[in-house]
Amino acid sequence: MRAVGVDLAASDGTAESLVDIQIPVPVPGPRDVLVRVHAVSVNPVDTKVLAASAGPGVGWKILGYDAAGVVEAIGEHVTLFKPGDHVFYAGDINRQGTNAELHAVDERIVGHKPSSLDWASSAALPLTSITAWEALFDRLDICRPVPGANAILMVGGAGGVGSVAIQLVKARTDLVVIATASGQESSEWVRSLGADHVVDHRQPLAGEIARLGIAAPGFVLSTTHSEEHLPEIVKLIAPQGRVAFIDDPK
C-alpha cells in the first residue's frame, strides 16, 4: 500500500525527509480495526516526531495521528465496530501513523464519525478535541468555580485547540469567553464560534483584559507562545485562578 514515511537511516528531521513509499498492509491485532483512510490532519506533534527522526535508526516511520475513514477489517476480539463503519480517531504515538492508505488502530480509541461532518472536517477534530476537553475539564476543572470570577481567557482562540475549546465552554458552562486573535478574519472566526470578547494578543494582555471592564478571568487556557504571554497572564488572572498550558512556557 502507499504511505508517506521517513527513512530513519537517512532522515535529517526536515520535511525533505518525507517520501512516498510502498509498505505492506498492516495486519490488525486482536483488538484492532483496519481503517481505509479517507482524510488525515497535520498537528504540531507531527513536526516534533519528524524532527526526532534525525539520527541513528532503522526502517520506516509513518507520521500522523488524526484520521477518518472506513473500517475494512477487524481483529478477532473486536466488539465495537464492524467492516463498513465510518470512524474517526487520534492514533497511538507508539505505533505507525495515519499517513497511509490503510491503518491499524485499537478499537478502544476509535469513535464513530459524526454523520454531520465530511471526511476532512472529521479528521481535523480528534487530537484538538481531546486536548481541549482534557485541558478544560480535567486540568482547569472549569465546572468548579473560582470565587468572584466568571470568565475564561483562551490564548490562541483561532487555533485548532482554541477553536474547539471555545465551543465546548459555551456548550457546557455559563463562563464568559475571552479569546485572543489578531486580524479581522480570525477575530470574526472566534466570535462566530461563541467568543464573547476578542482581544489582540499582539498587545499586552493584562491591559487588553482591563479595557473590557469585566471581572478578571478565573481561568486561562494558553495554547501558543505561552513563554511570551506568561508575565501578562500572571497580572490578569483572578486570585485563586487556574492556568493550563499546552505548550512549554519555560
Protein Blocks (a to p, Z undefined) as FASTA:
>chain_A
ZZddddfklpghiaklpccdddddddddfkbccdddfbdcddfklmmmmmmmgccdedjd
dedjbdcdddfbdcfkbckbcehiacdddddfkbccfbbfbdcddfklcccddfkbcfkl
mmmmmmmmmmmmmmmmmmnommbccehiacdcdehklmmklmmmmmmmmmmmccdcdddd
edjklmmmmmmnopabdcdfkbcfklmmmmnopacdfbdcdfbhklmmmmmmmmmpcghi
acddfbdeZZ
